[in-house]
Amino acid sequence: MTFFKDLGYKDLYWIDLIFKWYTRPRSKLFTIGKFLIVTGLATIGVTTAFKLALKTPEGYEVTASLSEKDTGIFIFITAAIFIIFGFGFILYDALRHIRESGKANDILVEHIALFKPLSTSFLSTVTKSKGKVRNVKIDLSEHYNEGILNNPVEAVNDTRVMLRKALTSLSDATGNENATIHYGGTPPVCLGFYSGFIVGNTTSVTLWDYDRDLGVWHSLDRSFDNNHPKIDTSEYSHINSVVCLILSITFDIENTVRNVVPTDSIVTIIMPKINHDNMSSLSKISKFKVEFRELLNKFNSDGIKDIHIFCAAQSSFNFALGQQITKNHPKFYVHEFVNNPDKAYPWALKFNEKNDDLPMIIKQLT
């Protein structure tokens, strides 16, 4: 069964490649090749079936015809050369397109953290679906100890450096107007937000999630439903320069967070039905991204200086929201959860400082 599935992926890949080659803007090689073929065929057609008839006023009819015997072999050889060279140019153009496609314009970013085994099939899944890709691996597992990220500074630096590398690779990709970053993994919430912030919303990105139930990676291909995040601003005050966002997407974290929030100006975002794969639909994320960006713009217009984010969500969701943050928005603190009853959120990642491009780890004081 796996053999036929892989064969199907390969067939779809080649069909897609040929279709993209034929429907793309015509290259000079293709245009010249087509001209030579048409000219050669037209020449043969004319010289093998040409007849001219004229009738004089006196009623006499004069006819003239041109045939292969009259023109000789020279014209036919010339026309055949035109056709052969024309097909050669088109074939070379197609092979060059396939070779350039094989250079892996798309960039795969594996953001590995706690669950390292999950990422082993990510590359093969994307390769089967999209063809060859350049793999940029951000492996943070060495910064963990007993399931806790104990070296966040190095984890942030690794993430920043490798994402810059991915963006450089994307800009250098052949035909990069069609190139895409494929992002997936299991990074901490704060690094998911920060990764989206670095990449921005002007770069073509395809987000991938890991289905825990099926044990497979998939793009955000789940269907749209009515289980959509609800934004509650009833506790928000524009008088306070600090606001806290509590996002309960995959887990309900509101009660835990309210014990550590640094402000009484709070906005809650919660799913009506909480589950680990609530936002695996691209259409749902696209819709909520607009709402989230409008919320950030409101904070900006209200003069908010600091935004604290506490979030429990899948990495694709965190990345997508991070993409909505721009330099014009306030400073962000994305807090990291640790399964510790004494200090559930021991530190936060601060970024988007007006006078400092580098992120900073901020320890929780309380």
C-alpha positions, -999 to +999 in steps of 0.1 A: +000+000+000+029+023+008+045+017-026+013+027-045+010+058-022+045+069-029+040+062-066+009+084-065+029+112-049+056+110-075+031+110-104+014+140-090+047+157-085+057+152-122+023+162-135+025+194-114+060+201-126+050+197-163+019+218-158+039+246-142+065+245-170+038+247-197+017+274-181+045+296-169+055+328-189+071+317-221+109+318-221+130+329-251+141+293-257+105+281-259+094+309-282+123+304-306+117+266-306+080+271-313+088+295-342+113+271-357+088+242-356+060+262-371+082+276-398+096+242-407+061+226-408+047+254-428+076+252-453+070+215-459+033+221-462+036+248-487+062+231-509+043+198-510+009+212-518+012+245-536-010+253-566-018+286-583-045+291-609-052+323-630-079+329-656-073+355-684-100+378-698-100+358-729-110+327-710-077+309-708-067+293-675-031+293-665-021+270-636+012+266-617+021+241-590+051+235-568+060+200-556+088+182-539+104+172-573+105+209-583+121+223-551+146+196-546+159+182-513+174+214-501+142+230-488+131+198-471+164+194-453+163+230-442+127+226-429+136+194-411+166+211-395+143+239-383+119+213-368+146+193-351+163+224-336+128+237-325+121+205-306+156+206-292+152+241-279+118+232-262+132+200-248+162+218-234+139+245-219+119+218-202+149+200-188+164+233-175+131+240-158+131+206-142+167+209-131+161+243-115+130+229-098+152+201-084+174+227-067+148+228-040+135+264-040+112+257-010+127+258+025+117+234+052+121+247+088+120+220+114+117+236+148+125+207+171+122+209+209+106+186+234+092+159+211+122+152+189+109+119+174+079+137+159+102+156+135+118+125+119+089+121+095+083+158+088+109+161+061+097+130+043+061+141+045+068+175+030+091+160+004+065+135-008+039+162-010+058+191-024+090+177-039+126+184-029+131+211-003+161+227+015+161+216+051+169+241+079+168+223+112+164+243+145+172+216+171+166+229+206+166+195+223+201+200+237+188+230+257+162+209+276+168+190+308+141+166+320+115+183+298+123+218+309+140+244+288+168+254+311+189+274+286+164+297+270+190+323+259+208+299+237+175+285+224+164+320+213+198+327+197+197+294+177+161+301+166+170+336+154+202+326+136+186+296+118+155+315+108+177+342+093+195+315+074+162+302+061+151+336+049+185+341+032+181+307+015+146+317+004+159+350-012+186+331-030+163+304-043+160+301-081+127+316-091+120+326-056+088+344-065+072+309-062+093+297-033+078+289+001+089+283+037+073+252+052+072+256+090+065+229+115+077+215+148+072+216+186+089+248+198+080+266+230+051+290+227+073+320+230+096+308+202+066+300+180+055+336+183+090+350+179+096+328+148+064+342+131+076+377+140+110+372+124+095+357+092+067+383+090+036+383+069+050+392+036+069+359+031+050+329+016+047+303+044+029+269+045+022+258+081+022+222+092+008+205+123+013+171+139-019+151+143-014+133+176-044+109+170-032+097+136+005+102+142+011+121+109+022+156+098-003+175+077-007+210+063-036+231+077-061+212+056-088+206+081-123+219+073-138+251+087-162+249+116-180+271+140-155+264+169-138+298+166-118+318+192-139+343+211-123+376+221-136+391+254-124+427+261-148+433+290-118+436+314-097+457+291-088+493+301-070+516+277-061+538+307-036+511+318-004+511+295+000+473+301-024+447+289-025+409+293-038+385+266-048+350+278-053+326+250-069+292+259-069+273+226-056+238+234-059+240+272-078+263+296-051+283+313-071+312+326-072+303+363-035+296+364-026+328+346-047+351+367-025+343+396+006+357+379-007+385+355+012+418+359-019+439+353-057+441+358-063+450+322-070+416+307-083+403+273-093+366+272-094+346+240-109+311+244-123+284+222-159+273+229-147+237+227-111+233+237-091+205+220-054+200+209-062+204+171-088+232+173-070+255+148-058+230+121-079+248+095-062+274+073-094+292+068-100+295+105-065+307+112-068+332+083-100+346+097-087+349+133-054+365+121-074+395+109-092+397+142-059+395+161-043+421+140-072+445+145-069+439+183-032+448+182-039+479+161-065+490+188-038+485+215-015+506+194-040+534+189-049+534+227-012+540+235-005+506+251+032+501+258+035+465+269+015+434+258+019+402+279+008+370+262+000+338+280-010+311+254-017+274+251-020+265+215-004+245+187+028+258+171+012+267+138-013+290+156+015+307+176+036+312+144+006+327+125-001+352+153+035+361+156+034+371+119+008+397+127+032+416+150+050+446+133+075+471+144+047+496+149+031+475+176+039+477+213+066+457+231+057+420+237+063+396+265+054+360+256+055+339+288+067+303+290+048+277+309+065+252+331+048+224+349+056+237+384+030+245+410+052+271+427+061+291+395+041+281+364+055+309+343+091+315+354+102+337+325+091+355+293+106+364+260+106+401+254+109+414+218+098+442+195+116+468+217+117+501+198+155+507+203+167+471+204+163+444+177+175+416+199+151+396+220+156+392+258+147+366+284+129+383+314+128+363+346+095+363+365+099+381+398+068+368+416 
